[in-house]
């Protein structure tokens, strides 16, 4: 998924996998697009980046430059939207598989338990009854949860750490994803878990602070 834009001066803008490259250098300005309302902020950021890098050195008319910027931004948005759809489809597929596991079944039952308690409380209020005794429905759900919890094997510290690092690595934000990937590599190389996680969170926190100051 890529498109190249060649400029009169020899400069090259490349839009690849939802990211912007200028003369081969990744500008790290991939936007986080989760809904159409996010598009204006992303567009502003991409145009600003291209303008700062190339806007003063290209021998192009104003109208030609404007058309080029629109084409670049539209390509960025199209690729990012396609990536978002792919990531959402992958997430949905993984979640459906997870819901079949004991952990997933417990989560479903806990949701049902919450609704059952609300119904029971309402019935008790309407019939002036005490609600401290579980209804048959609540008792049945709680029993199923207890049975499923007996099948769940607790995660080891390393597994918990890898799970957290993996959630970072799967983020659409470039810096957060990179921090997660580095943490996963270090964990798999048997580095100290607490140190790796602390470094990962510090790296992401500093990147987020920089983004705020640069916005």
Rosetta constraint file for C-alpha pairs under 8 A:
AtomPair CA 1 CA 16 HARMONIC 5.84 0.50
AtomPair CA 1 CA 17 HARMONIC 5.40 0.50
AtomPair CA 1 CA 79 HARMONIC 7.09 0.50
AtomPair CA 2 CA 14 HARMONIC 7.11 0.50
AtomPair CA 2 CA 15 HARMONIC 5.45 0.50
AtomPair CA 2 CA 16 HARMONIC 4.11 0.50
AtomPair CA 2 CA 17 HARMONIC 6.23 0.50
AtomPair CA 3 CA 14 HARMONIC 5.90 0.50
AtomPair CA 3 CA 15 HARMONIC 5.30 0.50
AtomPair CA 3 CA 16 HARMONIC 6.50 0.50
AtomPair CA 3 CA 75 HARMONIC 7.61 0.50
AtomPair CA 4 CA 12 HARMONIC 7.02 0.50
AtomPair CA 4 CA 13 HARMONIC 5.91 0.50
AtomPair CA 4 CA 14 HARMONIC 4.48 0.50
AtomPair CA 4 CA 15 HARMONIC 6.35 0.50
AtomPair CA 5 CA 12 HARMONIC 5.80 0.50
AtomPair CA 5 CA 13 HARMONIC 5.01 0.50
AtomPair CA 5 CA 14 HARMONIC 6.17 0.50
AtomPair CA 5 CA 72 HARMONIC 7.84 0.50
AtomPair CA 6 CA 10 HARMONIC 6.63 0.50
AtomPair CA 6 CA 11 HARMONIC 6.32 0.50
AtomPair CA 6 CA 12 HARMONIC 4.80 0.50
AtomPair CA 6 CA 13 HARMONIC 6.52 0.50
AtomPair CA 7 CA 11 HARMONIC 5.32 0.50
AtomPair CA 7 CA 12 HARMONIC 6.07 0.50
AtomPair CA 7 CA 13 HARMONIC 7.84 0.50
AtomPair CA 7 CA 58 HARMONIC 7.49 0.50
AtomPair CA 8 CA 58 HARMONIC 6.90 0.50
AtomPair CA 8 CA 59 HARMONIC 6.86 0.50
AtomPair CA 8 CA 60 HARMONIC 7.66 0.50
AtomPair CA 9 CA 57 HARMONIC 7.86 0.50
AtomPair CA 9 CA 58 HARMONIC 6.15 0.50
AtomPair CA 9 CA 59 HARMONIC 7.20 0.50
AtomPair CA 11 CA 22 HARMONIC 7.42 0.50
AtomPair CA 11 CA 23 HARMONIC 6.02 0.50
AtomPair CA 12 CA 22 HARMONIC 5.92 0.50
AtomPair CA 12 CA 23 HARMONIC 5.07 0.50
AtomPair CA 12 CA 24 HARMONIC 7.76 0.50
AtomPair CA 13 CA 20 HARMONIC 7.28 0.50
AtomPair CA 13 CA 21 HARMONIC 5.82 0.50
AtomPair CA 13 CA 22 HARMONIC 4.75 0.50
AtomPair CA 13 CA 23 HARMONIC 6.36 0.50
AtomPair CA 14 CA 20 HARMONIC 6.02 0.50
AtomPair CA 14 CA 21 HARMONIC 4.94 0.50
AtomPair CA 14 CA 22 HARMONIC 6.34 0.50
AtomPair CA 14 CA 23 HARMONIC 7.74 0.50
AtomPair CA 14 CA 24 HARMONIC 7.58 0.50
AtomPair CA 15 CA 19 HARMONIC 5.66 0.50
AtomPair CA 15 CA 20 HARMONIC 4.88 0.50
AtomPair CA 15 CA 21 HARMONIC 6.24 0.50
AtomPair CA 15 CA 72 HARMONIC 7.31 0.50
AtomPair CA 15 CA 75 HARMONIC 6.98 0.50
AtomPair CA 15 CA 76 HARMONIC 6.27 0.50
AtomPair CA 16 CA 20 HARMONIC 6.61 0.50
AtomPair CA 16 CA 21 HARMONIC 7.58 0.50
AtomPair CA 16 CA 79 HARMONIC 7.78 0.50
AtomPair CA 17 CA 79 HARMONIC 6.13 0.50
AtomPair CA 17 CA 80 HARMONIC 7.18 0.50
AtomPair CA 17 CA 83 HARMONIC 7.46 0.50
AtomPair CA 18 CA 30 HARMONIC 6.34 0.50
AtomPair CA 18 CA 76 HARMONIC 5.33 0.50
AtomPair CA 18 CA 77 HARMONIC 7.23 0.50
AtomPair CA 18 CA 78 HARMONIC 7.87 0.50
AtomPair CA 18 CA 79 HARMONIC 4.81 0.50
AtomPair CA 18 CA 80 HARMONIC 4.58 0.50
AtomPair CA 18 CA 83 HARMONIC 7.28 0.50
AtomPair CA 19 CA 26 HARMONIC 7.34 0.50
AtomPair CA 19 CA 27 HARMONIC 7.60 0.50
AtomPair CA 19 CA 28 HARMONIC 6.79 0.50
AtomPair CA 19 CA 29 HARMONIC 6.67 0.50
AtomPair CA 19 CA 30 HARMONIC 5.12 0.50
AtomPair CA 19 CA 76 HARMONIC 6.79 0.50
AtomPair CA 19 CA 80 HARMONIC 7.99 0.50
AtomPair CA 20 CA 26 HARMONIC 6.02 0.50
AtomPair CA 20 CA 27 HARMONIC 5.68 0.50
AtomPair CA 20 CA 28 HARMONIC 6.90 0.50
AtomPair CA 20 CA 29 HARMONIC 6.70 0.50
AtomPair CA 20 CA 30 HARMONIC 7.12 0.50
AtomPair CA 20 CA 76 HARMONIC 7.46 0.50
AtomPair CA 21 CA 25 HARMONIC 5.08 0.50
AtomPair CA 21 CA 26 HARMONIC 4.43 0.50
AtomPair CA 21 CA 27 HARMONIC 5.71 0.50
AtomPair CA 22 CA 26 HARMONIC 6.68 0.50
AtomPair CA 22 CA 27 HARMONIC 7.03 0.50
AtomPair CA 22 CA 53 HARMONIC 7.99 0.50
AtomPair CA 27 CA 49 HARMONIC 7.80 0.50
AtomPair CA 28 CA 174 HARMONIC 6.77 0.50
AtomPair CA 29 CA 45 HARMONIC 7.29 0.50
AtomPair CA 29 CA 46 HARMONIC 6.69 0.50
AtomPair CA 29 CA 49 HARMONIC 7.89 0.50
AtomPair CA 30 CA 80 HARMONIC 7.90 0.50
AtomPair CA 30 CA 173 HARMONIC 7.22 0.50
AtomPair CA 30 CA 174 HARMONIC 6.91 0.50
AtomPair CA 31 CA 42 HARMONIC 5.25 0.50
AtomPair CA 31 CA 80 HARMONIC 7.71 0.50
AtomPair CA 31 CA 173 HARMONIC 7.39 0.50
AtomPair CA 32 CA 38 HARMONIC 7.60 0.50
AtomPair CA 32 CA 42 HARMONIC 7.43 0.50
AtomPair CA 32 CA 172 HARMONIC 6.25 0.50
AtomPair CA 32 CA 173 HARMONIC 6.38 0.50
AtomPair CA 33 CA 38 HARMONIC 5.71 0.50
AtomPair CA 33 CA 39 HARMONIC 6.72 0.50
AtomPair CA 33 CA 42 HARMONIC 7.66 0.50
AtomPair CA 33 CA 80 HARMONIC 7.14 0.50
AtomPair CA 33 CA 81 HARMONIC 7.02 0.50
AtomPair CA 33 CA 84 HARMONIC 7.37 0.50
AtomPair CA 34 CA 38 HARMONIC 6.80 0.50
AtomPair CA 34 CA 84 HARMONIC 7.42 0.50
AtomPair CA 35 CA 39 HARMONIC 7.54 0.50
AtomPair CA 38 CA 42 HARMONIC 6.60 0.50
AtomPair CA 39 CA 43 HARMONIC 6.05 0.50
AtomPair CA 39 CA 77 HARMONIC 7.68 0.50
AtomPair CA 40 CA 44 HARMONIC 6.16 0.50
AtomPair CA 41 CA 45 HARMONIC 6.32 0.50
AtomPair CA 42 CA 46 HARMONIC 6.30 0.50
AtomPair CA 43 CA 47 HARMONIC 6.15 0.50
AtomPair CA 43 CA 73 HARMONIC 6.18 0.50
AtomPair CA 43 CA 77 HARMONIC 7.93 0.50
AtomPair CA 44 CA 48 HARMONIC 6.08 0.50
AtomPair CA 45 CA 49 HARMONIC 6.30 0.50
AtomPair CA 46 CA 50 HARMONIC 6.35 0.50
AtomPair CA 46 CA 73 HARMONIC 6.57 0.50
AtomPair CA 47 CA 51 HARMONIC 6.00 0.50
AtomPair CA 47 CA 69 HARMONIC 6.48 0.50
AtomPair CA 47 CA 73 HARMONIC 7.01 0.50
AtomPair CA 48 CA 52 HARMONIC 6.12 0.50
AtomPair CA 49 CA 53 HARMONIC 6.30 0.50
AtomPair CA 50 CA 54 HARMONIC 5.89 0.50
AtomPair CA 50 CA 55 HARMONIC 6.82 0.50
AtomPair CA 50 CA 69 HARMONIC 7.66 0.50
AtomPair CA 51 CA 55 HARMONIC 4.26 0.50
AtomPair CA 51 CA 56 HARMONIC 7.47 0.50
AtomPair CA 52 CA 56 HARMONIC 7.59 0.50
AtomPair CA 54 CA 58 HARMONIC 6.31 0.50
AtomPair CA 60 CA 64 HARMONIC 6.12 0.50
AtomPair CA 60 CA 65 HARMONIC 6.02 0.50
AtomPair CA 61 CA 65 HARMONIC 6.14 0.50
AtomPair CA 62 CA 66 HARMONIC 6.10 0.50
AtomPair CA 63 CA 67 HARMONIC 6.17 0.50
AtomPair CA 64 CA 68 HARMONIC 6.19 0.50
AtomPair CA 65 CA 69 HARMONIC 6.21 0.50
AtomPair CA 66 CA 70 HARMONIC 6.27 0.50
AtomPair CA 67 CA 71 HARMONIC 6.24 0.50
AtomPair CA 68 CA 72 HARMONIC 6.16 0.50
AtomPair CA 69 CA 73 HARMONIC 6.10 0.50
AtomPair CA 70 CA 74 HARMONIC 5.95 0.50
AtomPair CA 71 CA 75 HARMONIC 6.12 0.50
AtomPair CA 72 CA 76 HARMONIC 6.23 0.50
AtomPair CA 73 CA 77 HARMONIC 6.13 0.50
AtomPair CA 74 CA 78 HARMONIC 6.04 0.50
AtomPair CA 75 CA 79 HARMONIC 6.13 0.50
AtomPair CA 76 CA 80 HARMONIC 6.05 0.50
AtomPair CA 77 CA 81 HARMONIC 5.95 0.50
AtomPair CA 78 CA 82 HARMONIC 6.22 0.50
AtomPair CA 79 CA 83 HARMONIC 6.17 0.50
AtomPair CA 80 CA 84 HARMONIC 6.06 0.50
AtomPair CA 81 CA 85 HARMONIC 6.22 0.50
AtomPair CA 82 CA 86 HARMONIC 6.26 0.50
AtomPair CA 83 CA 87 HARMONIC 6.06 0.50
AtomPair CA 84 CA 88 HARMONIC 6.01 0.50
AtomPair CA 85 CA 89 HARMONIC 6.10 0.50
AtomPair CA 86 CA 90 HARMONIC 6.19 0.50
AtomPair CA 87 CA 91 HARMONIC 6.04 0.50
AtomPair CA 88 CA 92 HARMONIC 6.02 0.50
AtomPair CA 89 CA 93 HARMONIC 6.16 0.50
AtomPair CA 90 CA 94 HARMONIC 6.18 0.50
AtomPair CA 91 CA 95 HARMONIC 6.02 0.50
AtomPair CA 92 CA 96 HARMONIC 6.15 0.50
AtomPair CA 93 CA 97 HARMONIC 6.43 0.50
AtomPair CA 94 CA 98 HARMONIC 6.10 0.50
AtomPair CA 95 CA 99 HARMONIC 6.02 0.50
AtomPair CA 96 CA 100 HARMONIC 6.81 0.50
AtomPair CA 97 CA 101 HARMONIC 7.20 0.50
AtomPair CA 98 CA 103 HARMONIC 7.50 0.50
AtomPair CA 98 CA 104 HARMONIC 5.50 0.50
AtomPair CA 99 CA 103 HARMONIC 7.20 0.50
AtomPair CA 99 CA 104 HARMONIC 3.80 0.50
AtomPair CA 99 CA 105 HARMONIC 5.69 0.50
AtomPair CA 99 CA 107 HARMONIC 7.97 0.50
AtomPair CA 99 CA 108 HARMONIC 7.71 0.50
AtomPair CA 100 CA 104 HARMONIC 5.92 0.50
AtomPair CA 100 CA 105 HARMONIC 6.25 0.50
AtomPair CA 101 CA 105 HARMONIC 6.15 0.50
AtomPair CA 102 CA 106 HARMONIC 6.10 0.50
AtomPair CA 102 CA 148 HARMONIC 5.65 0.50
AtomPair CA 102 CA 149 HARMONIC 7.23 0.50
AtomPair CA 102 CA 151 HARMONIC 6.67 0.50
AtomPair CA 102 CA 152 HARMONIC 6.30 0.50
AtomPair CA 103 CA 107 HARMONIC 6.42 0.50
AtomPair CA 103 CA 148 HARMONIC 7.74 0.50
AtomPair CA 103 CA 149 HARMONIC 7.75 0.50
AtomPair CA 103 CA 152 HARMONIC 6.78 0.50
AtomPair CA 104 CA 108 HARMONIC 6.41 0.50
AtomPair CA 105 CA 109 HARMONIC 6.17 0.50
AtomPair CA 105 CA 148 HARMONIC 7.71 0.50
AtomPair CA 106 CA 110 HARMONIC 6.05 0.50
AtomPair CA 106 CA 145 HARMONIC 5.75 0.50
AtomPair CA 106 CA 148 HARMONIC 6.72 0.50
AtomPair CA 106 CA 149 HARMONIC 7.55 0.50
AtomPair CA 107 CA 111 HARMONIC 6.44 0.50
AtomPair CA 108 CA 112 HARMONIC 6.47 0.50
AtomPair CA 109 CA 113 HARMONIC 5.97 0.50
AtomPair CA 109 CA 141 HARMONIC 6.53 0.50
AtomPair CA 109 CA 144 HARMONIC 7.95 0.50
AtomPair CA 109 CA 145 HARMONIC 6.80 0.50
AtomPair CA 110 CA 114 HARMONIC 6.24 0.50
AtomPair CA 110 CA 145 HARMONIC 7.78 0.50
AtomPair CA 111 CA 115 HARMONIC 6.55 0.50
AtomPair CA 112 CA 116 HARMONIC 6.07 0.50
AtomPair CA 112 CA 141 HARMONIC 7.66 0.50
AtomPair CA 113 CA 117 HARMONIC 6.14 0.50
AtomPair CA 113 CA 138 HARMONIC 6.25 0.50
AtomPair CA 113 CA 141 HARMONIC 6.30 0.50
AtomPair CA 113 CA 142 HARMONIC 7.39 0.50
AtomPair CA 114 CA 118 HARMONIC 6.43 0.50
AtomPair CA 115 CA 119 HARMONIC 6.31 0.50
AtomPair CA 116 CA 120 HARMONIC 6.11 0.50
AtomPair CA 116 CA 137 HARMONIC 6.90 0.50
AtomPair CA 116 CA 138 HARMONIC 6.09 0.50
AtomPair CA 117 CA 121 HARMONIC 6.03 0.50
AtomPair CA 117 CA 138 HARMONIC 6.82 0.50
AtomPair CA 118 CA 122 HARMONIC 6.22 0.50
AtomPair CA 119 CA 123 HARMONIC 6.17 0.50
AtomPair CA 120 CA 124 HARMONIC 6.16 0.50
AtomPair CA 120 CA 131 HARMONIC 7.09 0.50
AtomPair CA 120 CA 135 HARMONIC 6.72 0.50
AtomPair CA 121 CA 125 HARMONIC 6.22 0.50
AtomPair CA 121 CA 131 HARMONIC 5.97 0.50
AtomPair CA 122 CA 126 HARMONIC 6.20 0.50
AtomPair CA 123 CA 127 HARMONIC 6.09 0.50
AtomPair CA 124 CA 128 HARMONIC 5.57 0.50
AtomPair CA 124 CA 129 HARMONIC 4.56 0.50
AtomPair CA 124 CA 130 HARMONIC 6.07 0.50
AtomPair CA 124 CA 131 HARMONIC 5.87 0.50
AtomPair CA 125 CA 129 HARMONIC 6.37 0.50
AtomPair CA 125 CA 130 HARMONIC 7.91 0.50
AtomPair CA 134 CA 138 HARMONIC 5.77 0.50
AtomPair CA 134 CA 139 HARMONIC 6.00 0.50
AtomPair CA 135 CA 139 HARMONIC 6.23 0.50
AtomPair CA 136 CA 140 HARMONIC 6.12 0.50
AtomPair CA 137 CA 141 HARMONIC 6.36 0.50
AtomPair CA 138 CA 142 HARMONIC 6.17 0.50
AtomPair CA 139 CA 143 HARMONIC 6.13 0.50
AtomPair CA 140 CA 144 HARMONIC 6.38 0.50
AtomPair CA 141 CA 145 HARMONIC 6.32 0.50
AtomPair CA 142 CA 146 HARMONIC 6.25 0.50
AtomPair CA 143 CA 147 HARMONIC 6.34 0.50
AtomPair CA 144 CA 148 HARMONIC 6.23 0.50
AtomPair CA 145 CA 149 HARMONIC 6.11 0.50
AtomPair CA 146 CA 150 HARMONIC 6.54 0.50
AtomPair CA 147 CA 151 HARMONIC 7.15 0.50
AtomPair CA 148 CA 152 HARMONIC 6.79 0.50
AtomPair CA 155 CA 159 HARMONIC 5.68 0.50
AtomPair CA 155 CA 160 HARMONIC 6.02 0.50
AtomPair CA 156 CA 160 HARMONIC 6.24 0.50
AtomPair CA 157 CA 161 HARMONIC 6.15 0.50
AtomPair CA 157 CA 193 HARMONIC 7.87 0.50
AtomPair CA 158 CA 162 HARMONIC 6.08 0.50
AtomPair CA 158 CA 187 HARMONIC 7.49 0.50
AtomPair CA 158 CA 193 HARMONIC 6.92 0.50
AtomPair CA 159 CA 163 HARMONIC 6.04 0.50
AtomPair CA 160 CA 164 HARMONIC 6.33 0.50
AtomPair CA 161 CA 165 HARMONIC 6.16 0.50
AtomPair CA 161 CA 187 HARMONIC 7.84 0.50
AtomPair CA 161 CA 193 HARMONIC 6.88 0.50
AtomPair CA 161 CA 197 HARMONIC 7.19 0.50
AtomPair CA 162 CA 166 HARMONIC 5.87 0.50
AtomPair CA 162 CA 184 HARMONIC 6.10 0.50
AtomPair CA 162 CA 187 HARMONIC 7.10 0.50
AtomPair CA 163 CA 167 HARMONIC 6.36 0.50
AtomPair CA 164 CA 168 HARMONIC 6.58 0.50
AtomPair CA 165 CA 169 HARMONIC 6.15 0.50
AtomPair CA 165 CA 180 HARMONIC 4.71 0.50
AtomPair CA 165 CA 181 HARMONIC 7.06 0.50
AtomPair CA 165 CA 183 HARMONIC 6.08 0.50
AtomPair CA 165 CA 184 HARMONIC 5.77 0.50
AtomPair CA 165 CA 197 HARMONIC 7.69 0.50
AtomPair CA 165 CA 200 HARMONIC 7.99 0.50
AtomPair CA 166 CA 170 HARMONIC 6.14 0.50
AtomPair CA 166 CA 180 HARMONIC 6.20 0.50
AtomPair CA 166 CA 181 HARMONIC 7.33 0.50
AtomPair CA 166 CA 184 HARMONIC 6.98 0.50
AtomPair CA 167 CA 171 HARMONIC 6.66 0.50
AtomPair CA 167 CA 180 HARMONIC 7.37 0.50
AtomPair CA 168 CA 176 HARMONIC 5.80 0.50
AtomPair CA 168 CA 177 HARMONIC 5.30 0.50
AtomPair CA 168 CA 179 HARMONIC 7.06 0.50
AtomPair CA 168 CA 180 HARMONIC 4.58 0.50
AtomPair CA 168 CA 181 HARMONIC 7.63 0.50
AtomPair CA 169 CA 176 HARMONIC 6.75 0.50
AtomPair CA 169 CA 177 HARMONIC 3.91 0.50
AtomPair CA 169 CA 178 HARMONIC 6.32 0.50
AtomPair CA 169 CA 179 HARMONIC 6.95 0.50
AtomPair CA 169 CA 180 HARMONIC 4.16 0.50
AtomPair CA 169 CA 181 HARMONIC 5.12 0.50
AtomPair CA 170 CA 177 HARMONIC 5.92 0.50
AtomPair CA 170 CA 180 HARMONIC 7.85 0.50
AtomPair CA 171 CA 176 HARMONIC 6.34 0.50
AtomPair CA 171 CA 177 HARMONIC 5.15 0.50
AtomPair CA 172 CA 176 HARMONIC 7.83 0.50
AtomPair CA 172 CA 177 HARMONIC 6.75 0.50
AtomPair CA 173 CA 177 HARMONIC 6.04 0.50
AtomPair CA 174 CA 178 HARMONIC 6.12 0.50
AtomPair CA 175 CA 179 HARMONIC 6.17 0.50
AtomPair CA 175 CA 204 HARMONIC 6.56 0.50
AtomPair CA 175 CA 207 HARMONIC 6.48 0.50
AtomPair CA 176 CA 180 HARMONIC 6.30 0.50
AtomPair CA 176 CA 204 HARMONIC 5.42 0.50
AtomPair CA 176 CA 207 HARMONIC 7.89 0.50
AtomPair CA 177 CA 181 HARMONIC 6.24 0.50
AtomPair CA 178 CA 182 HARMONIC 6.23 0.50
AtomPair CA 179 CA 183 HARMONIC 6.20 0.50
AtomPair CA 179 CA 200 HARMONIC 5.49 0.50
AtomPair CA 179 CA 201 HARMONIC 7.96 0.50
AtomPair CA 179 CA 203 HARMONIC 6.45 0.50
AtomPair CA 179 CA 204 HARMONIC 6.44 0.50
AtomPair CA 180 CA 184 HARMONIC 6.18 0.50
AtomPair CA 180 CA 200 HARMONIC 6.57 0.50
AtomPair CA 181 CA 185 HARMONIC 6.37 0.50
AtomPair CA 182 CA 186 HARMONIC 6.29 0.50
AtomPair CA 182 CA 200 HARMONIC 7.90 0.50
AtomPair CA 183 CA 187 HARMONIC 6.07 0.50
AtomPair CA 183 CA 196 HARMONIC 5.94 0.50
AtomPair CA 183 CA 197 HARMONIC 6.92 0.50
AtomPair CA 183 CA 200 HARMONIC 6.11 0.50
AtomPair CA 184 CA 188 HARMONIC 6.15 0.50
AtomPair CA 185 CA 189 HARMONIC 6.31 0.50
AtomPair CA 186 CA 190 HARMONIC 6.62 0.50
AtomPair CA 186 CA 191 HARMONIC 5.67 0.50
AtomPair CA 186 CA 196 HARMONIC 6.91 0.50
AtomPair CA 187 CA 191 HARMONIC 5.41 0.50
AtomPair CA 187 CA 192 HARMONIC 7.32 0.50
AtomPair CA 187 CA 193 HARMONIC 6.51 0.50
AtomPair CA 187 CA 196 HARMONIC 6.98 0.50
AtomPair CA 191 CA 195 HARMONIC 7.85 0.50
AtomPair CA 191 CA 196 HARMONIC 6.97 0.50
AtomPair CA 192 CA 196 HARMONIC 6.19 0.50
AtomPair CA 193 CA 197 HARMONIC 6.21 0.50
AtomPair CA 194 CA 198 HARMONIC 6.07 0.50
AtomPair CA 195 CA 199 HARMONIC 6.12 0.50
AtomPair CA 196 CA 200 HARMONIC 6.14 0.50
AtomPair CA 197 CA 201 HARMONIC 6.20 0.50
AtomPair CA 198 CA 202 HARMONIC 6.08 0.50
AtomPair CA 199 CA 203 HARMONIC 5.97 0.50
AtomPair CA 200 CA 204 HARMONIC 6.30 0.50
AtomPair CA 201 CA 205 HARMONIC 6.02 0.50
AtomPair CA 202 CA 206 HARMONIC 6.10 0.50
AtomPair CA 203 CA 207 HARMONIC 6.23 0.50
AtomPair CA 204 CA 208 HARMONIC 6.10 0.50
AtomPair CA 205 CA 209 HARMONIC 6.22 0.50
AtomPair CA 206 CA 210 HARMONIC 6.23 0.50
AtomPair CA 207 CA 211 HARMONIC 6.26 0.50
AtomPair CA 208 CA 212 HARMONIC 6.38 0.50
AtomPair CA 209 CA 213 HARMONIC 6.39 0.50
AtomPair CA 210 CA 214 HARMONIC 6.05 0.50
AtomPair CA 211 CA 215 HARMONIC 5.96 0.50
